[in-house]
Amino acid sequence: MLEQLDKDYVLQTYARNYVNFKKGINATLFDENNKDYIDFTSGIGVVSVGHGNKEVADAIYKQVSNITHISNLYAIEPQAKLGEKIAKLSGMDVATFFANSGAEANEGAIKLARKYGETKFENKRYKVITLEHSFHGRTITTVKATGQSSMHSPNFSPYPDGFSYDNKIEDIYKSIDEETVAVMIELVQGEGGVQPFDKEEIQKLAKYLKQKDILLIIDEVQTGAYRTGEFLATNLYEIEPDIITMAKGLGGGVPIGAVVTTHKDLFTYGDHGSTFGGNYLSTAASLKVLEILDNYKDSGKLDETIIYFQNRLNKVYEANKEIFTGSVGLGLMRGLRVKDADTLTEIIKASLNEGLLILKAGKNTLRMLPVLTISKEEIDEGFKRLENALSKIK
């Protein structure tokens, strides 16, 4: 019934698995037949504090019982408080524009950079350098900013100009010209294979760009909100970018995006906007999510969970080197390189049959983005099911 409804009335842009989930408790989901699944995906890094989180549900209920939305023509108290919370947790002097998604946040960052290039220099600067294997969104502009040729289908051309792609961080230096306004990168390439960059290499680049008055935009749509173990991967790398974008785990499942910038006065009235962005619902939910995660980090439990997950992952890797060629990632953003794409597809399918939700990244990476509050028992059960899936395909 669900499959037919979906195929009849929903545009078919996803190759879906037709599992009808009805309930979730932390990192465990239940379908219509009450079969349980361990969730190593958290909705692709979104459900940061778990399914069915009562604290978040109560905060949402309390907010929507009063005001859900009123538009940005008026001041929104939870939005202002969330901006303050992000600034404090980032440790930077920043202000935030709130949107509804990661792609919108990256669009906002590109617009901010373009204004910087128009107003700060005698000759206009507008070019943005990104990296191959990056992913920055699905809108016309952010898909062009994405450094994957497979994403640049002629079906949607022409694309905006002003974007170029380098293969490595070290290549960026020679690509910069007099029209370059910004460099936009992920510190861990999520969709590109869960690949972290070297800390010293990033710090060197950040220092160079600062000297050249070129903006550094860090896309933290997937890495932000404690996914790598710190509030921002930026904090982990000990840099201070000009612009940071966030989304995914920031709202715990409620859509929200954020453009966080040290250039607090660059946008002025009318430069940018969003009808839904930063409304009462999304910002009230996000405030509760960050409160939970901040406390979880301070208690030491997040670091314990990261270490426990990584140790269990390493055991699976060491025991299956005929299938896996490497282990990558940071925090609770992990991946196992698989020997070939066909085997990766088999693992994901077999895992679902065993009751484990797991992801792919790039062409050959088995990706894991578990709920940040996942319990040790759920971790153990998840890896047990992964091991069962691996035994079925050997």
C-alpha positions as CSV (number, residue, x, y, z in Angstrom):
1,M,0.0,0.0,0.0
2,L,2.7,2.5,1.0
3,E,4.9,1.6,-2.0
4,Q,2.0,2.1,-4.4
5,L,1.0,5.4,-2.8
6,D,4.5,6.7,-3.0
7,K,4.9,5.7,-6.7
8,D,1.6,7.1,-7.7
9,Y,1.8,10.5,-5.9
10,V,5.4,11.3,-5.0
11,L,8.0,12.4,-7.7
12,Q,10.4,9.5,-8.0
13,T,13.7,11.2,-7.3
14,Y,14.9,8.5,-4.8
15,A,15.5,4.8,-5.2
16,R,13.7,4.0,-1.9
17,N,13.6,1.0,0.4
18,Y,9.9,0.5,1.2
19,V,10.2,0.0,5.0
20,N,7.3,1.6,6.9
21,F,8.8,2.9,10.1
22,K,6.3,3.8,12.8
23,K,8.3,4.5,15.9
24,G,11.9,5.3,17.1
25,I,13.6,5.2,20.5
26,N,17.1,6.7,20.4
27,A,19.1,4.7,17.8
28,T,16.4,2.0,17.3
29,L,13.6,2.1,14.8
30,F,10.5,-0.1,14.6
31,D,8.5,-0.8,11.4
32,E,4.8,-1.6,11.0
33,N,5.4,-5.2,12.0
34,N,7.3,-4.1,15.1
35,K,10.6,-5.4,13.7
36,D,13.4,-3.4,15.2
37,Y,16.3,-1.8,13.3
38,I,19.5,-0.3,14.6
39,D,20.0,3.1,12.9
40,F,23.6,3.9,11.9
41,T,22.4,6.7,9.6
42,S,20.4,9.1,11.9
43,G,18.6,10.3,8.8
44,I,21.9,11.1,7.1
45,G,23.4,12.8,10.1
46,V,20.2,14.7,11.2
47,V,18.6,13.0,14.2
48,S,21.5,13.9,16.4
49,V,19.8,13.3,19.8
50,G,17.9,10.2,18.8
51,H,14.5,9.3,17.6
52,G,11.5,10.1,19.8
53,N,13.6,12.3,22.1
54,K,11.1,13.4,24.8
55,E,13.0,16.6,25.7
56,V,12.9,17.8,22.1
57,A,9.3,16.7,21.7
58,D,8.3,18.6,24.8
59,A,10.1,21.7,23.6
60,I,8.4,21.5,20.2
61,Y,5.0,20.9,21.8
62,K,5.4,23.8,24.1
63,Q,6.4,26.1,21.3
64,V,3.8,25.1,18.7
65,S,1.1,25.3,21.4
66,N,1.8,29.0,21.4
67,I,3.4,30.2,18.2
68,T,4.8,28.1,15.3
69,H,5.6,30.9,12.8
70,I,5.2,34.6,12.5
71,S,7.8,35.6,9.8
72,N,11.1,37.4,10.0
73,L,9.3,40.8,9.8
74,Y,9.3,40.6,13.6
75,A,12.0,39.7,16.2
76,I,11.9,36.0,17.2
77,E,13.1,35.3,20.7
78,P,14.3,31.7,20.3
79,Q,16.0,32.7,17.0
80,A,18.0,35.4,18.8
81,K,18.8,33.0,21.7
82,L,20.0,30.4,19.2
83,G,22.3,32.9,17.5
84,E,23.8,33.7,20.9
85,K,24.2,29.9,21.7
86,I,25.9,29.2,18.4
87,A,28.3,32.2,18.9
88,K,29.2,31.0,22.5
89,L,29.7,27.3,21.5
90,S,31.8,28.3,18.4
91,G,34.1,30.5,20.5
92,M,34.0,33.1,17.8
93,D,32.6,36.6,17.4
94,V,29.9,35.7,14.9
95,A,26.3,36.4,13.8
96,T,24.0,34.0,12.1
97,F,21.4,34.0,9.3
98,F,18.9,31.1,9.6
99,A,17.6,29.2,6.7
100,N,15.9,25.8,6.2
101,S,18.6,23.4,4.9
102,G,22.2,22.9,4.1
103,A,21.8,23.9,0.5
104,E,20.1,27.1,1.5
105,A,22.9,27.8,4.0
106,N,25.5,27.3,1.3
107,E,23.6,29.5,-1.1
108,G,23.6,32.2,1.6
109,A,27.3,31.8,2.1
110,I,28.0,32.2,-1.6
111,K,25.8,35.3,-1.8
112,L,27.7,36.7,1.2
113,A,31.0,36.0,-0.5
114,R,29.9,37.6,-3.7
115,K,28.9,40.8,-1.9
116,Y,32.3,40.8,-0.2
117,G,33.9,40.6,-3.6
118,E,31.7,43.4,-5.0
119,T,32.1,45.8,-2.1
120,K,35.6,45.3,-0.7
121,F,37.8,45.5,-3.8
122,E,38.3,48.0,-6.6
123,N,37.9,45.3,-9.2
124,K,35.0,42.8,-8.6
125,R,35.9,39.4,-7.3
126,Y,33.4,36.6,-7.6
127,K,35.1,33.2,-8.2
128,V,34.8,30.4,-5.6
129,I,37.2,27.5,-5.5
130,T,35.9,24.2,-4.1
131,L,37.4,20.7,-4.1
132,E,36.8,17.6,-6.2
133,H,34.6,15.0,-4.5
134,S,32.9,17.8,-2.5
135,F,29.2,18.1,-1.9
136,H,27.5,21.4,-1.2
137,G,23.8,21.0,-2.2
138,R,21.2,20.3,-4.8
139,T,20.1,23.8,-5.9
140,I,21.4,25.1,-9.3
141,T,24.2,27.1,-7.6
142,T,25.2,24.7,-4.9
143,V,25.2,21.7,-7.3
144,K,27.6,23.8,-9.5
145,A,29.7,24.4,-6.4
146,T,29.8,20.7,-5.8
147,G,33.1,19.2,-7.2
148,Q,31.5,16.1,-8.8
149,S,31.1,16.1,-12.6
150,S,28.4,13.5,-12.3
151,M,26.3,16.1,-10.5
152,H,26.6,18.6,-13.4
153,S,24.0,17.0,-15.7
154,P,23.3,18.9,-18.9
155,N,19.6,18.4,-18.1
156,F,19.8,21.4,-15.7
157,S,22.3,23.6,-17.5
158,P,23.3,26.3,-18.0
159,Y,24.8,26.6,-14.5
160,P,26.1,29.8,-12.8
161,D,29.7,30.5,-13.6
162,G,32.5,31.4,-11.2
163,F,33.2,27.9,-9.8
164,S,36.3,25.8,-10.2
165,Y,37.6,22.6,-8.5
166,D,40.9,21.4,-7.3
167,N,41.9,17.9,-6.5
168,K,44.0,18.6,-3.4
169,I,44.3,21.4,-0.8
170,E,47.8,22.1,-2.1
171,D,46.5,22.8,-5.6
172,I,44.3,25.7,-4.4
173,Y,47.2,28.1,-4.0
174,K,48.0,28.1,-7.7
175,S,44.4,28.3,-8.7
176,I,43.8,31.6,-7.0
177,D,43.7,34.6,-9.3
178,E,42.6,38.3,-9.1
179,E,38.9,37.4,-9.3
180,T,39.0,34.7,-6.6
181,V,36.8,35.8,-3.6
182,A,36.5,32.6,-1.6
183,V,37.6,29.0,-1.0
184,M,34.8,26.7,0.1
185,I,35.6,23.3,1.6
186,E,34.4,20.6,4.0
187,L,36.9,19.6,6.7
188,V,35.6,16.0,6.3
189,Q,34.2,15.2,2.9
190,G,31.0,13.4,3.8
191,E,29.4,12.5,0.5
192,G,32.9,12.3,-1.0
193,G,33.9,9.3,1.1
194,V,34.2,10.4,4.8
195,Q,37.6,11.8,4.1
196,P,39.1,14.2,6.7
197,F,41.8,16.7,5.7
198,D,45.1,17.1,7.5
199,K,44.9,19.7,10.3
200,E,48.2,21.4,9.6
201,E,47.4,21.6,5.9
202,I,44.1,23.3,6.7
203,Q,45.7,25.7,9.2
204,K,48.3,26.7,6.6
205,L,45.6,27.4,4.0
206,A,43.5,29.4,6.4
207,K,46.5,31.6,7.3
208,Y,47.3,32.2,3.6
209,L,43.8,33.1,2.7
210,K,43.6,35.6,5.6
211,Q,46.7,37.3,4.3
212,K,45.3,37.5,0.8
213,D,41.8,38.8,2.0
214,I,40.2,35.8,0.4
215,L,37.3,34.3,2.4
216,L,37.4,30.8,3.8
217,I,34.0,29.2,3.8
218,I,33.8,25.9,5.8
219,D,30.8,23.8,4.9
220,E,29.8,22.1,8.3
221,V,26.4,21.0,7.2
222,Q,27.4,17.4,8.1
223,T,30.3,17.9,10.5
224,G,28.6,20.6,12.7
225,A,26.7,20.2,15.9
226,Y,29.2,17.8,17.6
227,R,29.3,15.2,14.8
228,T,33.1,15.1,14.9
229,G,33.3,15.3,18.7
230,E,33.5,19.1,19.0
231,F,30.7,21.7,18.4
232,L,32.3,22.4,15.0
233,A,35.0,20.6,13.1
234,T,36.4,24.1,12.8
235,N,37.0,24.0,16.6
236,L,38.8,20.6,16.2
237,Y,41.0,22.1,13.4
238,E,41.6,25.2,15.5
239,I,40.9,27.7,12.7
240,E,38.6,30.8,12.4
241,P,36.9,30.8,9.0
242,D,35.0,33.8,7.6
243,I,31.8,31.8,7.1
244,I,30.6,28.5,8.4
245,T,27.4,26.7,7.2
246,M,25.4,24.4,9.3
247,A,22.2,22.3,9.0
248,K,21.5,18.5,9.5
249,G,22.1,17.7,13.2
250,L,21.4,21.3,14.3
251,G,17.7,20.7,14.6
252,G,17.6,17.1,15.6
253,G,15.2,16.3,12.7
254,V,13.4,19.7,12.4
255,P,14.6,21.5,9.2
256,I,17.0,24.3,9.8
257,G,20.1,25.8,8.2
258,A,22.6,28.4,9.4
259,V,25.1,30.9,7.8
260,V,27.5,31.8,10.6
261,T,29.9,34.6,9.8
262,T,32.5,36.9,11.4
263,H,31.5,39.5,8.8
264,K,28.5,40.6,10.9
265,D,27.7,43.8,9.0
266,L,28.2,42.7,5.4
267,F,24.6,41.8,4.7
268,T,22.1,44.7,5.1
269,Y,18.3,45.0,4.9
270,G,17.0,43.3,1.8
271,D,20.2,41.5,0.9
272,H,18.9,38.0,1.9
273,G,15.8,36.5,3.4
274,S,13.7,33.4,4.1
275,T,10.0,33.1,4.9
276,F,10.4,30.0,7.1
277,G,14.1,30.4,8.1
278,G,14.7,30.6,11.8
279,N,11.0,30.5,12.8
280,Y,9.8,29.7,16.3
281,L,9.5,25.9,15.7
282,S,12.9,25.3,14.2
283,T,14.9,27.5,16.6
284,A,13.1,26.3,19.7
285,A,13.9,22.7,18.7
286,S,17.5,23.6,17.9
287,L,18.0,25.3,21.2
288,K,16.9,22.1,23.0
289,V,19.1,19.9,20.8
290,L,22.2,22.1,21.5
291,E,21.4,22.1,25.2
292,I,21.3,18.3,25.2
293,L,24.4,17.9,23.2
294,D,26.4,20.6,25.1
295,N,25.6,18.8,28.4
296,Y,26.4,15.4,26.8
297,K,29.8,16.7,25.7
298,D,30.6,18.3,29.0
299,S,29.7,15.1,30.9
300,G,32.3,13.2,28.9
301,K,29.7,10.8,27.5
302,L,30.1,11.9,23.9
303,D,33.8,11.2,24.0
304,E,33.2,7.8,25.6
305,T,30.6,7.0,22.9
306,I,33.0,8.0,20.1
307,I,35.8,5.8,21.5
308,Y,33.5,2.9,22.1
309,F,32.1,3.1,18.5
310,Q,35.5,3.5,17.0
311,N,36.8,0.4,18.9
312,R,33.9,-1.8,17.7
313,L,34.4,-0.5,14.2
314,N,38.1,-1.3,14.2
315,K,37.3,-4.9,15.3
316,V,35.0,-5.3,12.3
317,Y,37.6,-3.8,10.0
318,E,40.5,-6.0,11.3
319,A,38.3,-9.1,11.0
320,N,37.3,-8.4,7.4
321,K,40.3,-7.1,5.5
322,E,39.3,-9.2,2.5
323,I,36.3,-6.9,2.2
324,F,37.6,-3.6,3.6
325,T,40.7,-1.7,2.5
326,G,40.7,1.1,5.0
327,S,39.0,2.9,7.9
328,V,38.3,6.6,7.8
329,G,36.5,9.5,9.5
330,L,36.4,11.5,12.7
331,G,34.1,11.4,15.8
332,L,30.8,9.7,14.9
333,M,31.3,10.3,11.2
334,R,33.0,7.1,10.1
335,G,33.6,5.0,7.0
336,L,35.0,1.7,5.9
337,R,36.5,1.6,2.4
338,V,35.1,-1.4,0.5
339,K,37.0,-3.3,-2.2
340,D,34.5,-2.5,-4.9
341,A,31.1,-0.8,-5.5
342,D,29.2,-4.1,-6.1
343,T,30.3,-5.4,-2.7
344,L,29.3,-2.1,-1.0
345,T,25.8,-2.5,-2.5
346,E,25.5,-6.0,-1.2
347,I,26.6,-5.0,2.3
348,I,24.0,-2.3,2.5
349,K,21.2,-4.6,1.3
350,A,22.3,-7.5,3.5
351,S,22.5,-5.1,6.5
352,L,18.9,-3.9,6.0
353,N,17.8,-7.5,5.9
354,E,19.6,-8.0,9.3
355,G,17.9,-5.0,10.7
356,L,20.7,-2.4,10.4
357,L,20.4,0.9,8.5
358,I,23.7,2.0,7.0
359,L,24.8,4.3,4.3
360,K,27.2,4.7,1.3
361,A,29.5,7.6,0.5
362,G,31.3,8.1,-2.8
363,K,31.8,5.0,-4.9
364,N,33.3,2.6,-2.3
365,T,32.7,3.8,1.3
366,L,30.4,2.2,3.8
367,R,29.3,5.3,5.8
368,M,28.1,5.5,9.4
369,L,26.5,8.5,11.0
370,P,24.9,7.1,14.1
371,V,22.7,9.1,16.6
372,L,25.2,11.0,18.8
373,T,23.4,9.6,21.9
374,I,23.6,6.0,20.7
375,S,23.9,3.6,23.6
376,K,26.7,1.0,24.0
377,E,24.0,-1.7,23.7
378,E,22.8,-0.3,20.4
379,I,26.4,0.0,19.1
380,D,27.1,-3.6,20.1
381,E,23.8,-4.8,18.5
382,G,24.4,-2.7,15.3
383,F,27.9,-4.2,14.8
384,K,26.6,-7.7,15.5
385,R,24.1,-7.2,12.7
386,L,26.8,-5.8,10.4
387,E,28.9,-8.9,11.1
388,N,26.0,-11.1,10.3
389,A,25.4,-9.2,7.0
390,L,29.1,-9.6,6.1
391,S,29.0,-13.4,6.8
392,K,26.1,-13.7,4.3
393,I,28.0,-12.1,1.4
394,K,31.4,-13.8,1.9
